[in-house]
Amino acid sequence: MAPTILVRYGELALKSPPVRREFEHTLQRNILEQFQRAGLSCRLRADHGHLYVTSEAGPPAVRLLRRVFGVTSVSEVTEVGSDRAEIAARLLELAEPVLAPESRFAVRARRTGSHPFTSQELAGELGGAVLEQFADRRLSVDLDHPQVELHVEVRGPRTYLSLDRYSGPGGLPLGVAGSVVALVDAPRGALGAYLMMKRGCRCAVVYSGPGERLAREILGSYDPRLRAEPCGPDAEATLGRIADAIRADAVVLPLPVEAYPEARAHWGERVLFSPTVAFTDEEVAQRWRGIEELAV
């Protein structure tokens, strides 16, 4: 049986029901596009606030999902019923190989639906079962800095158990917030484009120099439909041409604070964004490293 990956999303849940449905459908389409580009297959199903992806791809599937905007985290899960005895028995099986002697652990339990127990009661019960089952290992509970986390999500009649929780980019799904065109000539410009993509904007990229790799290899891994073109001798003319062609809502530039008034005067009525304007070079480098590592 193909493993199941639980996909969580956060900000979408705050929208009104019609908007939420639209955003969820867009998120699902974006997930399918990522798998299609990678030549992998998957199946999707959904409930209130979560998606479930079934794929034979294993770790590559997890990495793909972590590059989908709107996804807050993913976990490879084992699915069982919602009977407490069944949950405890399967959790002990999963925990046995990962709990080394004298290790510190925590049970993270969450519950959705109507059940004869609270999340806190379930976590306490399961933690006690772990301590009893592996008493010879001298384990200890540490809710603040555990070495091992055992995740339990009870959702109606089904429960999902996992040992890992991998972060995603969060934000909004690509395509729900219009389009922009961005200048990418270095990591600062690439980060600016990424941050606009994270807010749901489809981003066309005009690149120069090292910006080509940043756009095609890195940003392109987060958006299979990314449009990227060289800037040519006149970057501003290329930006304006593409902005007109795609009816972009704004131009995204890697501007320092002192350059903004001049750029504002040059671009006239065109909306300008510079998401990295308040970041130091060190902050840009730190943020970009994480983005680049996940794209590889």
Phi and psi in degrees as a GROMACS rama.xvg file:
@    title "Ramachandran Plot"
@    xaxis  label "Phi"
@    yaxis  label "Psi"
@TYPE xy
-65.4059  140.042  ALA-2
-66.0857  152.647  PRO-3
-107.065  137.532  THR-4
-114.682  123.167  ILE-5
-85.5622  125.245  LEU-6
-112.454  122.024  VAL-7
-105.67  144.584  ARG-8
-138.364  143.877  TYR-9
-108.95  -62.064  GLY-10
-62.6711  -29.4845  GLU-11
-61.2417  -32.6656  LEU-12
-67.1021  -14.2436  ALA-13
-87.2797  -7.23697  LEU-14
-80.8838  163.982  LYS-15
-65.3994  157.314  SER-16
-52.4946  -46.1872  PRO-17
-64.6319  -42.9003  PRO-18
-66.6749  -40.5567  VAL-19
-60.6311  -43.9983  ARG-20
-60.3825  -43.2499  ARG-21
-61.9475  -44.9344  GLU-22
-65.703  -40.1638  PHE-23
-63.8559  -40.8914  GLU-24
-63.8487  -40.2006  HIS-25
-64.0598  -42.813  THR-26
-58.798  -43.6555  LEU-27
-64.0569  -41.7114  GLN-28
-62.2677  -40.5999  ARG-29
-65.3817  -37.1421  ASN-30
-63.3204  -46.1607  ILE-31
-62.6082  -36.2795  LEU-32
-64.2689  -39.8408  GLU-33
-62.1722  -45.371  GLN-34
-66.2751  -40.5506  PHE-35
-62.1532  -44.636  GLN-36
-62.4982  -35.4856  ARG-37
-80.8108  -3.06419  ALA-38
71.8856  27.6605  GLY-39
-114.466  154.185  LEU-40
-107.797  154.879  SER-41
-158.725  164.285  CYS-42
-123.332  143.147  ARG-43
-119.45  140.637  LEU-44
-142.91  163.275  ARG-45
-138.9  152.612  ALA-46
-135.683  -169.5  ASP-47
-68.7845  103.002  HIS-48
96.335  -3.92512  GLY-49
-140.695  154.778  HIS-50
-118.413  153.853  LEU-51
-126.24  120.601  TYR-52
-111.018  124.325  VAL-53
-108.599  123.262  THR-54
-152.84  145.243  SER-55
-81.7464  -3.41058  GLU-56
-72.1557  -23.2791  ALA-57
71.2761  -136.168  GLY-58
-53.4937  -38.9199  PRO-59
-58.1299  -33.2401  PRO-60
-66.8855  -38.8949  ALA-61
-62.9105  -43.5762  VAL-62
-64.1008  -39.8146  ARG-63
-60.7652  -46.0903  LEU-64
-65.1618  -31.5339  LEU-65
-71.6853  -8.73482  ARG-66
-103.574  9.81131  ARG-67
-97.4441  118.527  VAL-68
-64.0335  139.168  PHE-69
104.823  -26.0971  GLY-70
-80.7007  125.559  VAL-71
-91.797  -35.9626  THR-72
-163.642  161.318  SER-73
-138.07  152.554  VAL-74
-145.281  137.035  SER-75
-76.2617  125.9  GLU-76
-122.873  156.094  VAL-77
-108.876  129.401  THR-78
-101.17  129.9  GLU-79
-136.995  -179.704  VAL-80
-76.5815  -173.481  GLY-81
-107.402  15.8874  SER-82
-75.2312  132.028  ASP-83
-60.9147  -37.4336  ARG-84
-65.3935  -40.4695  ALA-85
-66.4552  -41.4474  GLU-86
-60.8548  -47.6363  ILE-87
-62.6242  -44.2176  ALA-88
-61.2679  -44.5208  ALA-89
-73.1495  -35.4261  ARG-90
-64.499  -39.5198  LEU-91
-63.2255  -36.6864  LEU-92
-63.7208  -43.6259  GLU-93
-68.9313  -35.5153  LEU-94
-76.7359  -26.5952  ALA-95
-51.8676  -48.3763  GLU-96
-78.245  -11.3394  PRO-97
-106.065  -7.45165  VAL-98
-97.8624  98.9896  LEU-99
-77.0851  158.365  ALA-100
-54.3548  136.884  PRO-101
65.777  18.1308  GLU-102
-80.9408  158.209  SER-103
-101.737  135.445  ARG-104
-137.142  164.582  PHE-105
-143.163  143.583  ALA-106
-101.747  121.876  VAL-107
-105.876  105.415  ARG-108
-111.092  136.81  ALA-109
-134.385  151.125  ARG-110
-140.267  135.29  ARG-111
-130.121  129.286  THR-112
110.919  -170.91  GLY-113
-101.264  119.675  SER-114
-143.113  156.31  HIS-115
-82.0744  30.5729  PRO-116
-157.167  155.283  PHE-117
-94.1605  168.279  THR-118
-61.2971  -42.1166  SER-119
-65.559  -41.327  GLN-120
-62.9851  -41.2993  GLU-121
-65.5086  -43.614  LEU-122
-60.8949  -43.5869  ALA-123
-63.6897  -42.1357  GLY-124
-64.7045  -43.528  GLU-125
-69.65  -38.2084  LEU-126
-61.5243  -40.4168  GLY-127
-63.9446  -38.6579  GLY-128
-64.4863  -38.3459  ALA-129
-64.745  -46.4949  VAL-130
-61.0447  -39.8844  LEU-131
-70.4741  -43.7983  GLU-132
-64.34  -37.3046  GLN-133
-116.15  42.7664  PHE-134
-59.256  -31.8288  ALA-135
-71.2587  -11.9481  ASP-136
-92.0654  -5.02142  ARG-137
55.8392  51.5135  ARG-138
-77.1776  161.955  LEU-139
-139.889  149.872  SER-140
-87.2389  130.609  VAL-141
-140.275  101.34  ASP-142
-78.0592  -17.8635  LEU-143
-93.0885  -43.0785  ASP-144
-136.411  61.6574  HIS-145
-74.4355  151.914  PRO-146
-84.0468  -27.5481  GLN-147
-131.929  131.962  VAL-148
-114.943  131.382  GLU-149
-110.481  112.713  LEU-150
-98.8242  133.488  HIS-151
-132.369  118.495  VAL-152
-120.973  111.768  GLU-153
-95.6049  119.155  VAL-154
-128.397  96.4513  ARG-155
62.9609  -128.327  GLY-156
-83.4204  -2.27471  PRO-157
-119.157  151.269  ARG-158
-128.981  141.246  THR-159
-120.502  120.103  TYR-160
-107.94  138.411  LEU-161
-150.896  157.144  SER-162
-107.015  -12.8361  LEU-163
-133.946  154.638  ASP-164
-142.144  112.001  ARG-165
-104.697  132.376  TYR-166
-74.1005  148.929  SER-167
-111.397  -178.058  GLY-168
-73.3343  -19.9352  PRO-169
69.4662  -156.505  GLY-170
78.1996  -147.412  GLY-171
-118.271  154.739  LEU-172
-63.6533  142.937  PRO-173
-57.076  133.565  LEU-174
100.155  1.06069  GLY-175
-98.8372  -2.0242  VAL-176
-136.76  38.9964  ALA-177
80.8098  -161.088  GLY-178
-138.153  153.51  SER-179
-139.546  165.265  VAL-180
-124.401  134.707  VAL-181
-125.787  143.711  ALA-182
-90.5883  123.763  LEU-183
-125.275  106.931  VAL-184
-124.527  -5.19785  ASP-185
-165.53  174.606  ALA-186
-55.9309  -32.9497  PRO-187
-62.1652  -45.6335  ARG-188
-66.6038  -37.5419  GLY-189
-65.2336  -40.2766  ALA-190
-65.2693  -39.1862  LEU-191
-59.8594  -43.8886  GLY-192
-62.7445  -43.6611  ALA-193
-59.0234  -43.6474  TYR-194
-66.0625  -33.4558  LEU-195
-70.3095  -38.5611  MET-196
-61.4535  -38.4896  MET-197
-64.4284  -24.7421  LYS-198
-88.8811  11.4715  ARG-199
96.8761  4.39269  GLY-200
-86.9494  133.175  CYS-201
-72.002  131.422  ARG-202
-121.984  120.792  CYS-203
-90.9011  143.222  ALA-204
-119.039  133.983  VAL-205
-109.089  120.759  VAL-206
-119.653  159.981  TYR-207
-147.917  152.662  SER-208
53.6126  -130.721  GLY-209
-65.0227  -10.9955  PRO-210
-63.2251  -22.3861  GLY-211
-63.2898  -47.4005  GLU-212
-65.9456  -41.4245  ARG-213
-60.6545  -37.8182  LEU-214
-77.4461  -56.342  ALA-215
-70.989  -44.6303  ARG-216
-85.1204  -40.7836  GLU-217
-91.9381  -63.0472  ILE-218
-61.4374  -35.0469  LEU-219
-64.2523  -24.24  GLY-220
-74.2188  -20.1859  SER-221
-92.7708  -17.7169  TYR-222
-139.816  101.123  ASP-223
-59.849  -18.8059  PRO-224
-101.293  13.556  ARG-225
-58.0456  130.421  LEU-226
-97.3655  124.434  ARG-227
-135.643  129.589  ALA-228
-135.565  148.661  GLU-229
-69.6591  151.757  PRO-230
-79.0958  -22.1816  CYS-231
70.9082  -164.32  GLY-232
-71.6172  -18.6793  PRO-233
-130.889  94.4216  ASP-234
-62.0714  -40.5941  ALA-235
-65.4889  -39.1057  GLU-236
-64.36  -40.4692  ALA-237
-65.8883  -43.3068  THR-238
-58.1004  -46.6334  LEU-239
-64.1835  -40.2478  GLY-240
-63.628  -46.178  ARG-241
-69.1845  -38.0686  ILE-242
-58.462  -40.9962  ALA-243
-68.5239  -40.3717  ASP-244
-64.7711  -38.0459  ALA-245
-100.631  4.41357  ILE-246
53.8518  52.0017  ARG-247
-65.1447  143.644  ALA-248
-78.7084  -19.8649  ASP-249
-164.457  164.082  ALA-250
-110.419  136.877  VAL-251
-111.86  121.546  VAL-252
-126.834  145.627  LEU-253
-84.5631  71.4449  PRO-254
-95.372  138.411  LEU-255
-77.5923  163.667  PRO-256
-56.2015  -43.7212  VAL-257
-68.8158  -20.1818  GLU-258
-89.0495  -9.4006  ALA-259
-65.6401  -44.2328  TYR-260
-58.4685  -41.4047  PRO-261
-65.1909  -42.4397  GLU-262
-65.1288  -39.5194  ALA-263
-60.5304  -42.2283  ARG-264
-68.1063  -37.6468  ALA-265
-67.9731  -41.0578  HIS-266
-86.6843  -3.11677  TRP-267
59.9152  -123.106  GLY-268
-81.1234  -7.3252  GLU-269
-65.6816  133.956  ARG-270
-73.278  131.813  VAL-271
-115.843  141.1  LEU-272
-126.975  143.754  PHE-273
-139.668  80.3193  SER-274
-63.0288  -21.265  PRO-275
-99.475  13.5698  THR-276
-59.8078  -29.1587  VAL-277
-95.495  1.36958  ALA-278
-91.3628  138.541  PHE-279
-74.6374  167.273  THR-280
-61.3298  -36.3231  ASP-281
-66.3827  -39.747  GLU-282
-66.8429  -40.0256  GLU-283
-60.9263  -48.617  VAL-284
-60.3824  -41.6203  ALA-285
-65.1782  -46.3237  GLN-286
-65.8266  -41.0295  ARG-287
-67.5839  -33.2613  TRP-288
-57.3935  -45.1142  ARG-289
-64.1336  -38.8127  GLY-290
-65.2907  -43.3475  ILE-291
-69.2741  -39.8496  GLU-292
-60.9645  -38.5995  GLU-293
-74.2595  -23.116  LEU-294
-79.1136  -19.7234  ALA-295
